[in-house]
């Protein structure tokens, strides 16, 4: 006879699987960040902080300075332009084919492991 599963048990199981998935992804993210040198991770964090500041302060100043409904339109346009430029720079540096991409450091670590063996 199959045991009955009540709603609370299924909810607990879903919550456990959600937390396990989050912990697994966090662990994988930490392991990926340990592949790169520390200065690259520090530059990445600094870049993200600068992006946050630029994307909040400049559109807010435009919103505050311009009259009427033009302020909303120009603030959104500048935000979209800044986001496009920042995503382009991010992909140049840390993207799949970027200067400090994860794949390049994985290849370097694999080559160094083969050389030691």
BELDAGI-V431076 format. One record per run of one state. SS is the DSSP state (helix for helix, strand for strand, loop for the rest). FROM is the first residue (numbers start at 0). TO is the last residue. If there is no record, write none. Layout:
SS|FROM|TO, SS|FROM|TO
//
This chain:
loop|0|5, helix|6|32, loop|33|36, helix|37|64, loop|65|68, helix|69|93, loop|94|100, helix|101|115, loop|116|116
//
